[in-house]
Amino acid sequence: MHTPRWARANLEAACFLLLHHRDDFVRGEWPEALKLQVADQARQVESRVKRFARESFNSTDSTQLRRASFVLLEVPLAAVRPHLRRAERPPAIVDELIRTTYAAIIDA
C-alpha cells in the first residue's frame, strides 16, 4: 500500500514521477549522485521482488518474478496513475482495488 499512501502524501512529486521512468534518471544529463541513487534503488527493488517471489511462490523463476513484479509494482501504479494524471490524490477505493487484486493473485 506504499504507492497510494506515498502518492497522497507527495502529490506533486508523484505527478512528476508519473512523467518519467526510473531509467530516465540513469541516462542523460542528470547529476551523477542522482544516477547512482536511482541505480541503487533499482537494485533494492529487484532484490525485494525476488525475495517476495521466493517467500510467496516458493520460486524465483521468470514466471514467479513476473507475477511478483505485477502484484507489487504494476498494480499499484496502474491504480494511482489515472488520479495522478488529473493531479488529484488517489481516493480510498484505490486501496481496496489494490488489496483485492493482490489477494486474487496471491491466493490463486
Secondary structure, DSSP 8 states (H G I E B T S, - for coil): -HHHHHHHHTHHHHHHHHT--GGGGTSSSS-HHHHHHHHHHHHHHHHHHHHHHHHHHS--SHHHHHHHHIIIIIHHHHHHHHHHHTT----THHHHHHHHHHHHHHH-
